[in-house]
Amino acid sequence: MSSSALRMLLLLLALLVFPACGHRLDLLKELGDNVPAMELVSVSPFSSEAAKSRVLCWLNTYHANHDKRLHAIKRTGGASAISCCS
């Protein structure tokens, strides 16, 4: 995959993952005419029920890998999901 195609893919991913981002128009401007499908994307606020939704994250470890895996998970953003483990 070329670097320009990869960059465009990352920009599209940013639009989908962070749709409420204030930079949406800047991203669309940078993408130009290359992404007509973006016209089909609409962003709406969370419903009150969706805003209250939670995700259960279950991590299984054992004594031989507990410290290594827990450290890796915390390092990659899982720290917010791990409040009871140490």
DSSP file (Angstrom, degrees, kcal/mol; ACC not computed):
  #  RESIDUE AA STRUCTURE BP1 BP2  ACC     N-H-->O    O-->H-N    N-H-->O    O-->H-N    TCO  KAPPA ALPHA  PHI   PSI    X-CA   Y-CA   Z-CA
    1    1 A M              0   0    0      0, 0.0     2,-0.0     0, 0.0     0, 0.0   0.000 360.0 360.0 360.0 133.6    0.0    0.0    0.0
    2    2 A S     >  -     0   0    0      1,-0.1     4,-2.4     4,-0.0     5,-0.2  -0.286 360.0-113.9 -72.4 161.1    1.4    3.4   -0.9
    3    3 A S  H  > S+     0   0    0      1,-0.2     4,-2.3     2,-0.2     5,-0.1   0.857 116.7  52.1 -66.2 -34.2    2.0    6.0    1.7
    4    4 A S  H  > S+     0   0    0      2,-0.2     4,-2.2     1,-0.2    -1,-0.2   0.893 110.6  47.8 -69.3 -37.5   -0.7    8.3    0.3
    5    5 A A  H  > S+     0   0    0      2,-0.2     4,-2.3     1,-0.2    -2,-0.2   0.898 112.6  49.4 -67.6 -39.2   -3.2    5.5    0.3
    6    6 A L  H  X S+     0   0    0     -4,-2.4     4,-2.4     2,-0.2    -2,-0.2   0.903 110.3  50.6 -64.8 -41.0   -2.3    4.6    3.9
    7    7 A R  H  X S+     0   0    0     -4,-2.3     4,-2.2     2,-0.2    -2,-0.2   0.908 110.8  48.9 -63.4 -41.8   -2.6    8.3    4.9
    8    8 A M  H  X S+     0   0    0     -4,-2.2     4,-2.4     2,-0.2    -2,-0.2   0.902 110.3  51.4 -65.1 -40.5   -6.1    8.5    3.3
    9    9 A L  H  X S+     0   0    0     -4,-2.3     4,-2.4     1,-0.2    -2,-0.2   0.907 109.9  49.3 -62.7 -41.5   -7.1    5.3    5.1
   10   10 A L  H  X S+     0   0    0     -4,-2.4     4,-2.2     2,-0.2    -1,-0.2   0.879 110.0  51.1 -65.4 -37.9   -6.0    6.7    8.4
   11   11 A L  H  X S+     0   0    0     -4,-2.2     4,-1.9     2,-0.2    -2,-0.2   0.909 110.5  49.0 -65.7 -41.0   -7.9    9.9    7.8
   12   12 A L  H  X S+     0   0    0     -4,-2.4     4,-2.0     2,-0.2    -2,-0.2   0.916 110.3  51.0 -63.0 -42.8  -11.0    7.9    7.0
   13   13 A L  H  X S+     0   0    0     -4,-2.4     4,-2.9     1,-0.2     5,-0.3   0.901 107.7  53.1 -61.2 -40.6  -10.5    5.9   10.1
   14   14 A A  H  X S+     0   0    0     -4,-2.2     4,-2.4     1,-0.2    -1,-0.2   0.887 107.9  51.4 -62.0 -38.7  -10.2    9.1   12.1
   15   15 A L  H  < S+     0   0    0     -4,-1.9    -1,-0.2     1,-0.2    -2,-0.2   0.878 115.1  42.0 -65.7 -36.9  -13.5   10.4   10.7
   16   16 A L  H  < S+     0   0    0     -4,-2.0    -2,-0.2     1,-0.1    -1,-0.2   0.876 119.6  41.6 -79.2 -37.4  -15.2    7.2   11.7
   17   17 A V  H  < S+     0   0    0     -4,-2.9    -2,-0.2     1,-0.2    -3,-0.2   0.872 126.9  31.2 -78.5 -37.7  -13.7    6.7   15.1
   18   18 A F  S >< S+     0   0    0     -4,-2.4     3,-1.6    -5,-0.3    -1,-0.2  -0.506  70.1 152.9-118.3  61.8  -13.9   10.4   16.1
   19   19 A P  T 3  S+     0   0    0      0, 0.0    -1,-0.1     0, 0.0     5,-0.1   0.770  71.7  56.7 -66.2 -25.0  -17.0   11.6   14.3
   20   20 A A  T 3  S+     0   0    0     -3,-0.2    -5,-0.1     3,-0.0    -2,-0.0   0.468  79.7 124.7 -84.5   0.3  -17.7   14.4   16.9
   21   21 A C    X   -     0   0    0     -3,-1.6     3,-1.2    -7,-0.2    -3,-0.0  -0.331  65.5-134.9 -61.9 137.8  -14.3   15.8   16.3
   22   22 A G  T 3  S+     0   0    0      1,-0.3     3,-0.4     2,-0.1     4,-0.2   0.552  99.4  70.0 -70.8  -7.1  -14.3   19.5   15.4
   23   23 A H  T 3>  +     0   0    0      1,-0.2     4,-2.4     2,-0.1    -1,-0.3   0.274  63.1 108.6 -94.0  11.7  -11.8   18.8   12.7
   24   24 A R  H <> S+     0   0    0     -3,-1.2     4,-2.5     1,-0.2     5,-0.2   0.902  79.0  48.4 -57.0 -44.7  -14.2   16.9   10.5
   25   25 A L  H  > S+     0   0    0     -3,-0.4     4,-2.4     1,-0.2    -1,-0.2   0.889 110.3  51.9 -65.3 -38.3  -14.4   19.6    7.9
   26   26 A D  H  > S+     0   0    0     -4,-0.2     4,-2.2     2,-0.2    -1,-0.2   0.908 110.7  48.5 -62.6 -40.9  -10.6   20.0    7.7
   27   27 A L  H  X S+     0   0    0     -4,-2.4     4,-2.2     2,-0.2    -2,-0.2   0.922 111.4  48.9 -66.1 -43.5  -10.3   16.2    7.2
   28   28 A L  H  X S+     0   0    0     -4,-2.5     4,-1.8     1,-0.2    -2,-0.2   0.899 110.8  51.5 -62.2 -39.7  -12.9   16.2    4.4
   29   29 A K  H  < S+     0   0    0     -4,-2.4    -1,-0.2     1,-0.2    -2,-0.2   0.907 110.7  48.4 -62.4 -41.6  -11.1   19.2    2.8
   30   30 A E  H  < S+     0   0    0     -4,-2.2    -2,-0.2     1,-0.2    -1,-0.2   0.855 110.0  51.6 -68.7 -34.2   -7.8   17.3    2.9
   31   31 A L  H >< S+     0   0    0     -4,-2.2     3,-1.3     1,-0.2    -1,-0.2   0.816  89.1 177.2 -72.0 -29.7   -9.4   14.1    1.5
   32   32 A G  G ><  -     0   0    0     -4,-1.8     3,-0.7     1,-0.2    -1,-0.2  -0.310  58.9 -20.6  66.7-143.0  -10.9   16.1   -1.4
   33   33 A D  G 3  S+     0   0    0      1,-0.2    -1,-0.2    -4,-0.1    -2,-0.1   0.387 114.3  91.9 -83.3   3.8  -12.8   14.3   -4.1
   34   34 A N  G <  S+     0   0    0     -3,-1.3    -1,-0.2     1,-0.2     3,-0.1   0.643  85.4  46.8 -75.2 -13.3  -11.2   11.0   -3.3
   35   35 A V    X   +     0   0    0     -3,-0.7     3,-1.4    -7,-0.1    -1,-0.2  -0.589  52.9 159.0-132.4  73.2  -13.9    9.9   -0.9
   36   36 A P  G >  S+     0   0    0      0, 0.0     3,-1.5     0, 0.0     4,-0.2   0.753  72.8  71.8 -65.9 -21.1  -17.4   10.5   -2.3
   37   37 A A  G >  S+     0   0    0      1,-0.3     3,-2.0     2,-0.2     4,-0.3   0.744  79.3  75.4 -65.9 -21.2  -18.7    7.9    0.2
   38   38 A M  G X  S+     0   0    0     -3,-1.4     3,-1.1     1,-0.3    -1,-0.3   0.738  80.9  70.5 -64.3 -19.8  -18.1   10.4    3.0
   39   39 A E  G <  S+     0   0    0     -3,-1.5    -1,-0.3     1,-0.2    -2,-0.2   0.765  94.5  56.0 -64.1 -23.7  -21.2   12.2    1.8
   40   40 A L  G <  S+     0   0    0     -3,-2.0     2,-0.4    -4,-0.2    -1,-0.2   0.580  86.4  98.1 -85.2 -10.3  -23.2    9.3    3.2
   41   41 A V    <   +     0   0    0     -3,-1.1     2,-0.4    -4,-0.3   -25,-0.0  -0.654  50.2 180.0 -84.2 128.5  -21.8    9.5    6.7
   42   42 A S        -     0   0    0     -2,-0.4     2,-0.5     2,-0.0    -2,-0.0  -0.965  15.1-148.4-126.5 148.2  -23.9   11.3    9.2
   43   43 A V        +     0   0    0     -2,-0.4    -2,-0.0   -24,-0.1     0, 0.0  -0.952  17.2 177.3-117.5 129.9  -23.1   12.0   12.9
   44   44 A S        -     0   0    0     -2,-0.5     3,-0.1     3,-0.0   -24,-0.0  -0.945  34.6 -98.9-128.9 153.6  -25.8   12.2   15.5
   45   45 A P        -     0   0    0      0, 0.0     2,-0.0     0, 0.0    -1,-0.0  -0.263  49.4 -90.3 -66.8 157.0  -25.5   12.7   19.3
   46   46 A F        -     0   0    0      1,-0.1     2,-0.1     4,-0.1     0, 0.0  -0.360  39.1-120.3 -62.3 143.4  -25.7    9.7   21.6
   47   47 A S     >  -     0   0    0      1,-0.1     4,-2.3    -3,-0.1     5,-0.2  -0.444  31.0-106.5 -73.3 163.0  -29.1    8.7   22.9
   48   48 A S  H  > S+     0   0    0      1,-0.2     4,-0.8     2,-0.2    -1,-0.1   0.861 122.5  51.4 -62.3 -33.3  -29.4    8.8   26.6
   49   49 A E  H  4 S+     0   0    0      1,-0.2     3,-0.5     2,-0.2     4,-0.3   0.909 110.2  47.4 -69.5 -41.8  -29.4    5.0   26.7
   50   50 A A  H >4 S+     0   0    0      1,-0.2     3,-1.1     2,-0.2    -2,-0.2   0.853 106.1  58.8 -67.9 -34.4  -26.2    4.8   24.5
   51   51 A A  H 3< S+     0   0    0     -4,-2.3    -1,-0.2     1,-0.3    -2,-0.2   0.772 106.1  49.5 -66.3 -24.7  -24.4    7.3   26.7
   52   52 A K  T 3< S+     0   0    0     -4,-0.8    -1,-0.3    -3,-0.5    -2,-0.2   0.496  86.1 118.4 -91.0  -4.5  -24.9    5.1   29.7
   53   53 A S    <   -     0   0    0     -3,-1.1     2,-0.3    -4,-0.3    -3,-0.0  -0.287  44.5-165.9 -65.8 146.4  -23.6    2.0   28.0
   54   54 A R        -     0   0    0      2,-0.0     2,-0.5     0, 0.0    -2,-0.1  -0.905  13.5-134.9-129.9 158.9  -20.6    0.3   29.4
   55   55 A V        -     0   0    0     -2,-0.3     2,-0.6     2,-0.0    -2,-0.0  -0.963  12.9-140.9-117.6 130.1  -18.2   -2.4   28.1
   56   56 A L        -     0   0    0     -2,-0.5     2,-0.6     2,-0.0    25,-0.0  -0.799  15.7-164.4 -89.3 124.8  -17.1   -5.3   30.2
   57   57 A C        -     0   0    0     -2,-0.6     2,-0.6    24,-0.2    -2,-0.0  -0.945   3.3-167.3-112.8 115.0  -13.4   -6.1   29.6
   58   58 A W        -     0   0    0     -2,-0.6     2,-0.5     2,-0.0    -2,-0.0  -0.905   3.0-171.3-108.6 121.7  -12.4   -9.5   30.8
   59   59 A L        -     0   0    0     -2,-0.6     2,-0.5     2,-0.0    -2,-0.0  -0.949   5.0-161.8-116.0 125.6   -8.7  -10.2   31.0
   60   60 A N        +     0   0    0     -2,-0.5     2,-0.3     2,-0.0    -2,-0.0  -0.918  22.5 153.6-107.1 126.4   -7.4  -13.7   31.8
   61   61 A T        -     0   0    0     -2,-0.5     2,-0.3     8,-0.0    -2,-0.0  -0.874  26.4-146.5-135.9 171.5   -3.8  -14.1   32.9
   62   62 A Y    >>  -     0   0    0     -2,-0.3     3,-1.7     1,-0.0     4,-1.7  -0.902  40.8 -88.4-136.4 170.3   -1.9  -16.6   35.0
   63   63 A H  T 34 S+     0   0    0     -2,-0.3     4,-0.4     1,-0.3     3,-0.0   0.769 120.5  56.6 -52.8 -33.7    1.0  -16.2   37.4
   64   64 A A  T 34 S+     0   0    0      1,-0.2    -1,-0.3     2,-0.1     4,-0.1   0.791 123.9  20.2 -72.9 -26.6    3.7  -16.6   34.7
   65   65 A N  T <> S+     0   0    0     -3,-1.7     4,-2.8     2,-0.1     5,-0.4   0.390  91.9 103.8-122.2   4.2    2.5  -13.8   32.5
   66   66 A H  H  X S+     0   0    0     -4,-1.7     4,-2.6     1,-0.2     5,-0.3   0.932  85.7  42.1 -55.9 -54.1    0.4  -11.6   34.7
   67   67 A D  H  > S+     0   0    0     -4,-0.4     4,-2.0     1,-0.2    -1,-0.2   0.907 116.9  48.0 -62.4 -42.8    2.9   -8.8   35.3
   68   68 A K  H  > S+     0   0    0      2,-0.2     4,-1.9     1,-0.2    -1,-0.2   0.933 116.3  41.7 -65.3 -47.2    4.0   -8.7   31.6
   69   69 A R  H  X S+     0   0    0     -4,-2.8     4,-2.6     2,-0.2     5,-0.2   0.902 113.5  51.9 -69.7 -40.9    0.4   -8.7   30.2
   70   70 A L  H  X S+     0   0    0     -4,-2.6     4,-2.4    -5,-0.4     5,-0.2   0.915 110.3  49.5 -62.3 -41.8   -1.0   -6.2   32.7
   71   71 A H  H  X S+     0   0    0     -4,-2.0     4,-2.1    -5,-0.3    -1,-0.2   0.911 111.5  49.3 -62.1 -42.8    1.9   -3.8   32.0
   72   72 A A  H  X S+     0   0    0     -4,-1.9     4,-1.3     2,-0.2     6,-0.2   0.893 111.5  48.8 -64.8 -40.5    1.2   -4.1   28.2
   73   73 A I  H  <>S+     0   0    0     -4,-2.6     5,-2.5     1,-0.2     6,-0.4   0.923 112.3  47.3 -67.2 -44.0   -2.5   -3.5   28.6
   74   74 A K  H ><>S+     0   0    0     -4,-2.4     3,-1.1     4,-0.3     5,-0.6   0.878 110.3  54.0 -63.6 -36.8   -2.0   -0.5   30.8
   75   75 A R  H 3<5S+     0   0    0     -4,-2.1    -1,-0.2     1,-0.2    -2,-0.2   0.784 107.0  51.6 -68.9 -27.7    0.6    0.9   28.3
   76   76 A T  T 3<5S-     0   0    0     -4,-1.3    -1,-0.2    -3,-0.3    -2,-0.2   0.176 130.3 -83.4 -99.6  17.9   -1.8    0.6   25.4
   77   77 A G  T X 5S+     0   0    0     -3,-1.1     3,-0.8    -4,-0.1     4,-0.2   0.428  99.5 114.4 101.1  -1.5   -4.7    2.5   26.9
   78   78 A G  G >>< +     0   0    0     -5,-2.5     4,-1.3     1,-0.2     3,-1.1   0.525  50.5  93.5 -77.4  -3.7   -6.3   -0.3   28.8
   79   79 A A  G 34<S+     0   0    0     -5,-0.6     3,-0.2    -6,-0.4    -1,-0.2   0.850  80.4  56.1 -58.9 -34.1   -5.5    1.5   32.1
   80   80 A S  G <4 S+     0   0    0     -3,-0.8    -1,-0.3     1,-0.2    -2,-0.1   0.789 109.6  46.7 -69.0 -25.0   -8.9    3.1   32.1
   81   81 A A  T <4 S+     0   0    0     -3,-1.1     2,-0.9    -4,-0.2    -1,-0.2   0.667 102.5  71.2 -87.5 -17.3  -10.5   -0.3   31.9
   82   82 A I     <  +     0   0    0     -4,-1.3    -1,-0.2    -3,-0.2    -4,-0.0  -0.832  47.6 137.2-105.4 101.0   -8.3   -1.7   34.6
   83   83 A S  S    S+     0   0    0     -2,-0.9    -1,-0.2    -3,-0.0    -2,-0.0   0.543  73.9  42.2-115.6 -12.7   -9.2   -0.3   38.0
   84   84 A C  S    S+     0   0    0     -3,-0.2     2,-0.3     2,-0.0    -2,-0.1   0.538  97.0  82.6-112.3  -7.8   -9.1   -3.4   40.2
   85   85 A C              0   0    0      1,-0.1    -3,-0.0   -15,-0.0     0, 0.0  -0.699 360.0 360.0-102.3 149.7   -5.9   -5.1   39.0
   86   86 A S              0   0    0     -2,-0.3    -1,-0.1     0, 0.0    -4,-0.0   0.309 360.0 360.0-151.4 360.0   -2.4   -4.5   40.0
